[in-house]
Each structure stands twice: as C-alpha cells, then as structure tokens.
C-alpha cells in the first residue's frame, strides 16, 4: 500500500519527503535553532527546494519553511478558532455557513500575517487562507 501511495504521489508530481534532522543542511538547522531554541518534537520535510519544520513551543504547534540557504520564507502556528480576528470569523459564518472550523492558525509571510482555517464539510473539507479583514486569499479542497 505504501508503494502504491508513493507511486501515485510521483505520478501527480508531488515531491515531499520526510527527512531526518541529520539530513537538514547546516545553515537551515542553524537558522532554525537561532529562532526556535525552545522547540520540541521537531519533524522535517523537504518539498522541492524548501525545508519544512513542524514543531512545538510551549505545547503549541508551529511550523517554519526555509529555503536552501537558510532564509525563513514563512512561519505560523496553530491557534484556537476563537483567536481568529472577528472579521475572519464573520466571513466564515457568512461565506461558509454550512461548515465548522476544525483547525485555525496563523501564516506569516513577507511581513504580513494571514489566518488559515480548516473547515469541516459534509463531503470534503476546505482549507481557506484569509487576510485579517476577512477577505479570502486562497481556498483549497482537502479530501
């Protein structure tokens, strides 16, 4: 079954691979440890030319994405749905009334903070990225 999933992933052009801490380039590990010295339960993935770290700080889930030279491209953390800005919660209530918030988080990129919400639906879940004012930036179905 694992071979089938791997072959299907290759067939669809998905290039994600879990990697060991020892296989992460030194400049990325250095940048990560300088920013997140309190991180625990660190897991690394490589996606194309970027390195993705999932980890915890004070029992809260975080992630960080680095390019090959160790520059932080984006970061975020999981938050409670009640921590979403009111404008985002209102947008969800109005535009996705038939869905509930399963998970929420922040996305920080290029000095801008956005918010993401995984929304439960009857058939498929949605992952939606919002600006702080509640406007939808991106929407993607999750099966």
N, C-alpha and C positions, 0 to 999 in steps of 0.2 A: 504494500500500500504506500509506504514512504517513497519507493521508487516511482510509482505512478504519479504522486503529487509532485515530485521533483521534476519528472519529465514534462508534466503539464505546465509547471512553472516555467521551464525552459521554453516550451512551445509558445507561451504567451509573452515571452521577453522579460520576465520578472527576474531581476538579478539581486536577490537578497540572500545573505548568508550569515548565520551566527558565527562569530569568531571568538577565539579565546583572548583573554586580556594580553597574553604574551605576543599575540599576532597584531595588536594595535600598534601603529607606528609611534615611536618615542615622542615626537613633537605633539601628537594628539593626546597621549597619556599625560604629558607634562601640562598642557593647556587645561585639560580636564581636572587634574589634581589641584592646580592653582585656583580654579574656580569653585571646585566642589570637594574640598578637603574632608567634609563631613559625610560624603556619600557612602552608602552601604548597598549591598546586593546589586552591584553593577553588572549589567549584561550588555555586550556589544554585538552589533550587527553591522555588516558592510553592505551598502546599497550603492551600486555603481561606484562613483568616486567619493562617496561620503561615508562617514563613520557615525553610527547612531548609538548613543549610550542611554539605557534605561536604568534608573537607579532610584534610591530612596534617600531623603534627607528628613530627619525627624519624623519618620513613619509616613511621609507624604511622597507619592510617586512623582518623579521628574523625568525629563528627557533632555538630551542635548545632541545637536547634529554638528559635526565638524567636517571641514573639507580636508583634503590630503595634507595641506601644510599646517594644520592645527588651528585654523581660524574657525571660531564659533559662527555657524551660519544661522541657527535658530535654536530656541530652547523653549521649554514650557513645563507646566506642572498640572497635576490633577487638582481640581477644586470641587467643592460641594456645589450642586446646582444653585443653591441659594446665594452663592457668591458671584454668580453671573451678574453683570450690570442689569439694572431694571429694564433698560431699553432692549437688551438681548432677550430677557425673559418674556417681555411683552411681544417681541417679534415671534418668538416660538409659540406663544399662546395664540397669536393671530394667524400665523402662516402655517403652523404645524399642529393645529388644534387636536388632531386625532392621534398624536404621538406624545410619549412621555420621555423626559430626559433620563437616560440611563447613566451617562457619564458626562462630566464637564471638565474643561481645562483651559489653560491659557496657552497662547502661542506668541512668542516674542521674536520678531524678525525685523531687521533693518531699523531698529529703534522704535518699532511700533508694536503695541500689544493688541492682539486679537483674541477672540474666545471661540472655543470649539465645543460642540455638543454632539454626543451620540444620542440619536433619538430613536426610541423603540417604535416599531410599527407592526401592523398585523402580519404583513408578508415579509418585508425587508426593513432593515434599519437604515438610517441615514446618518452620515457624518457631515455636519454643517459648520463652516467657519464664518464668524460674524465680526464686523467692526464693533467697537464699543457703543456706537449709536444704534446698533441693531440691524444694520444693513448686511445682507448675505454677501460674503466674499466668494464662497465656494460651497458646492453641495455634491456629495458623492454617496451613492447607494452602497451599503455594506450587506453582504449576504451571510 
